[in-house]
């Protein structure tokens, strides 16, 4: 399981930039939204787990390592 984390500032910027109607209420009352949902950690157990910080350059090598060195392809790839 890969848990992706980022700062509240990054989340707010990304929600603002994507401009979707479903984000308007979150942005209108940002402090309440982030207080309620932003600090939640992962509740999963019993699985391999890695946390990736998405504020800068994420450590994707760690994701590949936890996946066993392979990444499944879900669609045909043309050469």
C-alpha positions, 0 to 999 in steps of 0.5 A: 500500500502506498500512502501519499502525503503532501502539505496542506498548502500543496493540497489547497493549491492543487484543489484551487488549480483544478477548479472542480465544483466538488472542491468549492465547499472544501476551499470555502471552509478550508480550516474546517476541512483540513482539520477534519480530514487532512491529518488522517493517517492510514488505518490499513494494517496487514499490508506492506506500507510505504509513505511517499511525500509528494511535496517535492520529488517523491522517492518512487524507487521505494515504491518500486522496491515495495512492489517487488521490482515490477510494476504491473501494466494494466493496458497494452503498450505500443512500441 
